[in-house]
Amino acid sequence: MAVAKMKRPHDVKDMKLAQKGHGRIEWAARSMPVLASIAERFRKQKPLKGMRVSACLHVTSETAFLMTTLQAGGADITLCASNPLSTQDDVAAALIDEGISVFAIKGEDRKTYFSHIEAALDHRPQMTMDDGCDLVSQLHSGRRDLLKNVIGGTEETTTGVIRLRAMERSGALAFPVISVNDALTKHMFDNRYGTGQSTIDGMVRATNRLLAGSVFVVLGYGWCGRGLAMRAKGMGADVVVTEIDPLKALEATMDGFRVMTGLEAAKIGDFFCTVTGNTSVLAQAHFQRMKDGAIVANSGHFNVEIDIAWLEKNGKKRTVREFVDEYTLKNGHRVAVLGEGRLINLAAAEGHPSSVMDMSFANQALSAEHMAKHGKKLDKKVYAVPPEIDREIARLKLKTMSVKIDKLTPEQEKYLASWEEGT
């Protein structure tokens, strides 16, 4: 990668880590051919020329390739972390070399985390790129003087989209945002295959425990829950699913998983992982029923799914190994919480594999291009990714995988468009 001579404003752990970060980014880019093809076009056409972009994303090697793609398109970028534990410090340092301002340090405290968001907003963005809506939320609540500059934004996650739609319903949303998470080439693959594999990866790295033969409880059967349940089952676990939605509960049952209430599951689980995005999915009533040695993790965006405050107040805490905090309750049972209850796939592992993030970040790049072209004409709403972008990304991904598909013949097109023919 070309190394920029001028260093941008930044706050990272150690610039000496940059060389290692460059290698990691290069390795990720090899598995991201769709985004690479977009970067090549962006380099020629400059669709984001002069656009100030403030991004709040997990600072990983895959994110770095997205940032350099946007930069190739002419964007002026400042990046901060969307979670205190998700930053890869070597990648953050490498991006400074590329001329991108980065404010992110793995393990940063809450005060530093929000100061980094403020630093990203100091960039006076014309476009936002968010993962969880923290950047947009702070922009609307504490930096409203900057709203006049913003033509639009994008949002990566289910959690962030939920918050944005709440803002839209209340009339608070001040600019249009594209929900990248709604793209089929995002949530059907990233949420299912990416989250499924990377969550298991994080839990195993943190604990070095065997999943085969264990009872693995998945709390929530959305796309992330589906992927996690599938991967845990593939590792030999006895998978139990909890749900509040009867349709999803029925689907989980017919997919071959046991479905029961959270309180029932609490009595039998060896591993618990929340993927729901709701508050206190695992709370006092669950902890008091868990057997000794139960392991608890979270794959949702925020750490609100696990009532850690109750554990802190009612359990004796000790850190038994990196990313494993053990709480001994008054009944003598021990509950291990992984990664401080934060998203375990990035706290203890490296997040989603590059090949699946290829599609997710291709959606980000093309949505940013779409917003740059059309943002000023759009209403202050949450928009889905345009279907033509979704299909183009699927087409490009298939091409990189050397997969060919059929086309309708003229006769088939005529039949599908008519009503005269039939039985």
C-alpha positions as CSV (number, residue, x, y, z in Angstrom):
1,M,0.0,0.0,0.0
2,A,1.1,3.5,-0.7
3,V,2.2,5.3,2.5
4,A,1.1,8.9,2.9
5,K,3.9,11.4,3.9
6,M,1.6,13.7,6.0
7,K,0.3,12.4,9.2
8,R,-3.3,13.3,10.1
9,P,-4.7,14.1,13.5
10,H,-5.1,10.9,15.4
11,D,-5.3,9.0,18.7
12,V,-4.1,5.4,18.4
13,K,-2.2,3.1,20.7
14,D,1.2,3.0,19.0
15,M,2.3,4.1,15.5
16,K,5.1,1.5,15.7
17,L,2.4,-1.1,15.0
18,A,1.7,0.3,11.6
19,Q,3.8,-2.2,9.6
20,K,2.0,-5.2,11.1
21,G,-1.3,-3.4,10.3
22,H,-0.4,-3.0,6.7
23,G,0.2,-6.7,6.4
24,R,-3.2,-7.5,8.0
25,I,-5.0,-5.1,5.7
26,E,-3.3,-6.6,2.6
27,W,-4.3,-10.1,3.8
28,A,-8.0,-9.1,4.2
29,A,-8.1,-7.3,0.9
30,R,-7.2,-10.5,-1.0
31,S,-10.5,-12.0,0.1
32,M,-12.5,-8.8,-0.9
33,P,-12.5,-8.8,-4.7
34,V,-15.9,-7.1,-5.0
35,L,-14.8,-4.1,-2.9
36,A,-11.5,-4.1,-4.9
37,S,-13.3,-3.7,-8.2
38,I,-15.3,-0.8,-6.7
39,A,-12.1,0.8,-5.5
40,E,-10.6,0.5,-9.0
41,R,-13.6,2.3,-10.4
42,F,-13.7,4.9,-7.6
43,R,-10.0,5.7,-8.3
44,K,-10.9,6.6,-11.9
45,Q,-14.3,8.4,-11.4
46,K,-13.9,10.0,-7.9
47,P,-17.6,9.9,-7.1
48,L,-16.9,11.2,-3.5
49,K,-14.5,14.0,-4.5
50,G,-14.2,16.5,-1.7
51,M,-16.8,14.8,0.5
52,R,-16.0,14.9,4.3
53,V,-17.0,11.6,5.8
54,S,-17.0,10.8,9.5
55,A,-17.2,7.0,10.1
56,C,-17.9,5.2,13.4
57,L,-17.1,1.5,12.6
58,H,-15.2,-1.4,14.1
59,V,-11.6,-0.6,13.3
60,T,-10.6,-3.8,11.6
61,S,-8.6,-4.8,8.6
62,E,-11.8,-5.1,6.5
63,T,-12.9,-1.7,7.6
64,A,-9.5,-0.3,6.7
65,F,-10.0,-1.6,3.1
66,L,-13.4,0.1,3.0
67,M,-11.8,3.4,4.2
68,T,-9.1,3.3,1.5
69,T,-11.8,2.5,-1.1
70,L,-13.7,5.6,-0.1
71,Q,-10.5,7.6,0.0
72,A,-9.8,6.4,-3.6
73,G,-13.2,7.8,-4.5
74,G,-12.1,11.2,-3.3
75,A,-13.5,11.2,0.2
76,D,-11.7,13.0,3.2
77,I,-12.2,10.6,6.0
78,T,-12.0,10.5,9.8
79,L,-12.7,7.2,11.6
80,C,-13.5,6.3,15.2
81,A,-14.4,3.0,16.8
82,S,-18.0,1.9,17.3
83,N,-17.1,-0.3,20.3
84,P,-14.4,0.1,23.0
85,L,-13.1,-3.4,22.4
86,S,-13.4,-3.9,18.7
87,T,-10.3,-1.9,17.5
88,Q,-7.3,-3.7,16.0
89,D,-4.5,-1.3,17.1
90,D,-2.1,-2.2,14.4
91,V,-4.7,-1.5,11.7
92,A,-5.6,1.8,13.3
93,A,-1.9,2.8,13.1
94,A,-1.6,1.7,9.5
95,L,-4.5,3.9,8.4
96,I,-2.7,6.9,9.7
97,D,0.0,6.1,7.2
98,E,-2.7,6.1,4.5
99,G,-3.6,9.7,5.4
100,I,-6.8,8.8,7.3
101,S,-7.5,10.3,10.7
102,V,-8.2,7.5,13.2
103,F,-9.4,7.9,16.8
104,A,-9.5,4.4,18.3
105,I,-7.7,2.3,21.0
106,K,-8.7,-1.2,21.9
107,G,-9.9,-1.3,25.5
108,E,-10.5,2.5,25.7
109,D,-12.7,3.6,28.6
110,R,-16.2,5.1,28.2
111,K,-14.9,8.7,28.4
112,T,-12.2,8.1,25.8
113,Y,-14.7,6.3,23.6
114,F,-17.1,9.3,23.4
115,S,-14.2,11.8,23.1
116,H,-13.2,9.9,20.0
117,I,-16.7,10.2,18.6
118,E,-16.5,13.9,19.3
119,A,-13.1,14.0,17.4
120,A,-14.8,12.3,14.4
121,L,-17.5,14.9,14.5
122,D,-15.0,17.7,14.6
123,H,-14.3,16.8,11.0
124,R,-17.6,18.6,10.2
125,P,-19.0,15.7,8.2
126,Q,-21.1,16.0,5.0
127,M,-21.7,12.2,5.3
128,T,-21.9,9.9,8.2
129,M,-21.1,6.1,8.2
130,D,-22.3,4.5,11.4
131,D,-22.3,1.1,13.1
132,G,-24.8,1.2,16.0
133,C,-25.9,4.9,15.6
134,D,-23.7,6.3,18.3
135,L,-22.2,8.9,15.9
136,V,-25.5,10.0,14.6
137,S,-27.1,10.0,18.0
138,Q,-24.3,12.3,19.4
139,L,-24.5,14.5,16.3
140,H,-28.3,15.0,16.9
141,S,-28.0,15.5,20.6
142,G,-24.8,17.3,21.3
143,R,-23.5,18.7,18.0
144,R,-26.6,20.0,16.3
145,D,-24.7,23.0,14.8
146,L,-23.1,20.5,12.4
147,L,-26.4,19.1,11.0
148,K,-26.6,21.8,8.4
149,N,-23.5,20.3,6.7
150,V,-24.8,16.7,6.4
151,I,-26.5,15.5,3.2
152,G,-26.9,11.9,4.4
153,G,-25.5,8.8,6.0
154,T,-25.3,5.0,6.1
155,E,-25.9,2.5,8.9
156,E,-24.4,-0.9,9.1
157,T,-26.2,-2.8,11.9
158,T,-29.6,-4.0,13.0
159,T,-29.2,-2.1,16.3
160,G,-28.4,1.1,14.6
161,V,-31.3,0.8,12.2
162,I,-33.7,0.3,15.1
163,R,-32.5,3.5,16.7
164,L,-32.6,5.4,13.5
165,R,-36.2,4.3,12.8
166,A,-37.2,5.4,16.3
167,M,-35.7,8.8,15.4
168,E,-37.6,8.9,12.2
169,R,-40.9,8.1,13.9
170,S,-40.4,10.8,16.4
171,G,-39.4,13.4,13.8
172,A,-35.9,13.7,15.2
173,L,-33.9,12.4,12.2
174,A,-32.4,15.4,10.4
175,F,-31.1,13.8,7.3
176,P,-31.6,10.7,5.1
177,V,-29.8,7.4,6.0
178,I,-29.4,4.3,4.0
179,S,-29.9,1.1,6.0
180,V,-27.0,-1.1,4.7
181,N,-28.2,-3.8,7.1
182,D,-31.4,-4.2,5.1
183,A,-29.6,-5.3,1.9
184,L,-30.0,-9.0,1.2
185,T,-26.3,-9.2,0.3
186,K,-25.6,-7.9,3.8
187,H,-27.9,-9.5,6.4
188,M,-28.4,-12.8,4.7
189,F,-24.7,-13.4,4.6
190,D,-22.9,-11.1,7.0
191,N,-25.4,-11.6,9.9
192,R,-25.8,-15.3,9.3
193,Y,-22.5,-16.7,8.1
194,G,-20.2,-13.9,9.4
195,T,-21.7,-13.7,12.9
196,G,-22.2,-17.4,13.1
197,Q,-18.5,-18.2,12.5
198,S,-16.9,-15.2,14.3
199,T,-19.0,-15.5,17.5
200,I,-18.0,-19.1,17.9
201,D,-14.4,-18.1,17.1
202,G,-14.5,-15.5,19.9
203,M,-16.1,-17.8,22.5
204,V,-13.6,-20.6,21.8
205,R,-10.6,-18.3,21.8
206,A,-11.7,-16.7,25.1
207,T,-12.4,-20.0,26.8
208,N,-10.7,-22.9,25.0
209,R,-13.7,-25.0,25.9
210,L,-15.1,-27.8,23.8
211,L,-18.6,-27.2,22.3
212,A,-19.3,-30.8,21.4
213,G,-21.6,-32.4,23.9
214,S,-22.5,-29.1,25.6
215,V,-25.9,-27.3,25.8
216,F,-25.5,-24.1,23.8
217,V,-28.3,-21.5,24.3
218,V,-28.9,-19.0,21.6
219,L,-31.1,-16.1,22.8
220,G,-32.8,-14.8,19.7
221,Y,-33.4,-16.4,16.3
222,G,-32.9,-13.5,13.9
223,W,-30.4,-13.8,11.1
224,C,-27.5,-13.6,13.5
225,G,-29.1,-16.2,15.8
226,R,-29.8,-18.5,12.8
227,G,-26.1,-18.4,11.9
228,L,-24.9,-19.0,15.5
229,A,-27.3,-21.9,16.1
230,M,-26.2,-23.5,12.8
231,R,-22.5,-23.2,13.6
232,A,-22.9,-24.4,17.2
233,K,-24.8,-27.4,16.0
234,G,-22.1,-28.1,13.4
235,M,-19.5,-28.1,16.3
236,G,-21.5,-30.9,18.0
237,A,-23.5,-28.8,20.6
238,D,-27.0,-29.5,21.7
239,V,-28.5,-26.1,20.7
240,V,-31.5,-24.5,22.5
241,V,-33.2,-21.4,21.2
242,T,-35.2,-18.8,23.1
243,E,-37.5,-16.3,21.4
244,I,-40.3,-13.9,21.9
245,D,-41.6,-14.0,18.2
246,P,-43.8,-17.0,17.5
247,L,-42.8,-17.1,13.8
248,K,-39.1,-17.2,14.6
249,A,-39.7,-19.8,17.4
250,L,-41.6,-22.0,14.9
251,E,-38.9,-21.6,12.4
252,A,-36.2,-22.6,14.9
253,T,-38.3,-25.6,15.9
254,M,-38.6,-26.8,12.3
255,D,-34.9,-26.2,11.8
256,G,-34.4,-28.9,14.4
257,F,-33.6,-26.9,17.5
258,R,-35.1,-27.1,20.9
259,V,-37.1,-24.0,21.8
260,M,-37.9,-23.0,25.3
261,T,-38.2,-20.0,27.6
262,G,-35.1,-18.2,28.9
263,L,-35.8,-19.3,32.4
264,E,-36.1,-23.0,31.4
265,A,-32.9,-22.7,29.3
266,A,-31.0,-21.1,32.2
267,K,-31.2,-24.4,34.2
268,I,-29.6,-26.5,31.5
269,G,-27.2,-24.3,29.5
270,D,-23.4,-24.6,29.5
271,F,-23.0,-21.7,27.1
272,F,-25.3,-18.7,26.6
273,C,-25.0,-16.2,23.8
274,T,-27.4,-13.2,23.3
275,V,-28.0,-11.9,19.8
276,T,-31.2,-10.0,20.3
277,G,-30.4,-6.3,20.9
278,N,-32.9,-6.1,23.8
279,T,-32.2,-4.9,27.4
280,S,-31.4,-7.5,30.1
281,V,-32.1,-10.6,28.1
282,L,-30.0,-12.4,30.7
283,A,-30.8,-10.9,34.1
284,Q,-31.1,-11.8,37.8
285,A,-33.7,-14.6,37.4
286,H,-31.5,-16.3,34.8
287,F,-28.3,-16.0,36.7
288,Q,-29.8,-17.5,39.9
289,R,-30.9,-20.6,38.0
290,M,-27.7,-21.2,36.1
291,K,-25.6,-24.2,37.0
292,D,-22.1,-23.7,38.3
293,G,-19.6,-22.8,35.6
294,A,-22.1,-21.4,33.0
295,I,-20.4,-19.3,30.3
296,V,-22.2,-16.1,29.1
297,A,-21.4,-14.1,26.0
298,N,-23.0,-11.4,23.9
299,S,-23.0,-11.1,20.1
300,G,-25.3,-8.1,20.0
301,H,-23.9,-4.6,19.5
302,F,-24.2,-3.2,23.0
303,N,-23.6,-4.8,26.4
304,V,-27.1,-4.1,27.6
305,E,-28.3,-7.6,26.8
306,I,-26.5,-9.0,29.9
307,D,-27.3,-7.4,33.3
308,I,-23.7,-7.0,34.3
309,A,-24.6,-4.3,36.9
310,W,-26.5,-7.0,38.9
311,L,-23.6,-9.4,38.7
312,E,-21.2,-6.7,39.9
313,K,-23.4,-6.0,42.9
314,N,-24.3,-9.5,43.8
315,G,-21.2,-11.6,42.8
316,K,-17.6,-11.7,43.8
317,K,-15.6,-10.9,40.6
318,R,-12.3,-12.1,39.5
319,T,-10.6,-12.3,36.1
320,V,-9.5,-15.9,35.5
321,R,-8.1,-15.4,32.0
322,E,-8.1,-12.7,29.3
323,F,-11.6,-11.8,28.3
324,V,-13.1,-14.0,31.1
325,D,-14.6,-12.4,34.2
326,E,-16.0,-14.9,36.7
327,Y,-18.7,-13.9,39.2
328,T,-19.3,-16.2,42.2
329,L,-22.9,-15.8,43.4
330,K,-24.2,-16.1,46.9
331,N,-25.4,-19.6,46.1
332,G,-21.8,-20.6,45.3
333,H,-22.3,-21.0,41.6
334,R,-19.9,-19.3,39.2
335,V,-21.0,-17.4,36.1
336,A,-18.3,-16.5,33.5
337,V,-18.9,-13.4,31.4
338,L,-16.8,-13.1,28.2
339,G,-15.4,-9.9,26.8
340,E,-17.1,-7.6,29.5
341,G,-20.4,-8.5,27.9
342,R,-19.5,-6.7,24.7
343,L,-19.7,-8.2,21.2
344,I,-17.5,-11.3,21.7
345,N,-16.6,-11.8,18.0
346,L,-14.6,-8.6,18.1
347,A,-13.7,-8.4,21.8
348,A,-11.9,-11.8,21.8
349,A,-11.5,-12.5,18.0
350,E,-11.2,-10.6,14.8
351,G,-14.8,-10.2,13.7
352,H,-16.3,-11.5,10.5
353,P,-14.2,-13.2,7.8
354,S,-13.1,-10.9,5.0
355,S,-14.9,-12.7,2.3
356,V,-18.3,-12.0,3.8
357,M,-17.4,-8.4,4.8
358,D,-16.6,-7.9,1.1
359,M,-20.3,-7.8,0.4
360,S,-21.3,-5.7,3.4
361,F,-18.7,-3.1,2.7
362,A,-19.4,-3.1,-1.0
363,N,-22.9,-2.1,0.1
364,Q,-21.4,0.7,2.2
365,A,-19.3,2.0,-0.6
366,L,-22.0,2.0,-3.2
367,S,-24.6,3.4,-0.8
368,A,-22.2,6.2,0.0
369,E,-21.9,6.9,-3.7
370,H,-25.7,6.8,-4.1
371,M,-26.1,9.2,-1.1
372,A,-23.5,11.6,-2.6
373,K,-25.5,11.8,-5.8
374,H,-29.0,11.8,-4.4
375,G,-28.9,12.8,-0.7
376,K,-30.0,16.4,-1.2
377,K,-33.2,15.2,-2.9
378,L,-34.1,12.6,-0.3
379,D,-36.5,13.0,2.6
380,K,-35.3,12.7,6.2
381,K,-36.0,9.0,6.4
382,V,-34.3,5.6,6.7
383,Y,-34.0,4.1,3.2
384,A,-33.3,0.5,2.1
385,V,-30.3,-0.1,-0.2
386,P,-31.5,0.4,-3.8
387,P,-32.3,-3.1,-5.2
388,E,-30.1,-2.5,-8.2
389,I,-27.1,-2.1,-5.9
390,D,-28.0,-5.3,-4.1
391,R,-28.2,-7.3,-7.3
392,E,-25.0,-5.8,-8.7
393,I,-23.1,-6.8,-5.6
394,A,-24.5,-10.4,-5.9
395,R,-23.6,-10.5,-9.5
396,L,-20.0,-9.3,-8.8
397,K,-19.6,-11.8,-5.9
398,L,-20.7,-14.7,-8.1
399,K,-18.3,-13.6,-10.8
400,T,-15.4,-13.6,-8.4
401,M,-16.4,-17.1,-7.3
402,S,-16.6,-18.4,-10.9
403,V,-20.3,-19.2,-10.5
404,K,-22.5,-18.9,-13.6
405,I,-26.3,-18.7,-13.6
406,D,-29.0,-19.1,-16.2
407,K,-30.9,-16.4,-18.0
408,L,-34.6,-16.5,-19.0
409,T,-35.3,-17.2,-22.6
410,P,-37.6,-14.8,-24.5
411,E,-40.3,-17.5,-24.3
412,Q,-39.9,-17.8,-20.5
413,E,-40.1,-14.0,-20.1
414,K,-43.2,-13.9,-22.2
415,Y,-44.9,-16.6,-20.1
416,L,-44.0,-15.0,-16.8
417,A,-45.4,-11.7,-18.0
418,S,-48.7,-13.0,-19.4
419,W,-51.9,-14.2,-17.9
420,E,-53.5,-16.1,-20.9
421,E,-51.5,-19.3,-20.6
422,G,-52.1,-21.8,-17.9
423,T,-53.8,-25.2,-17.2
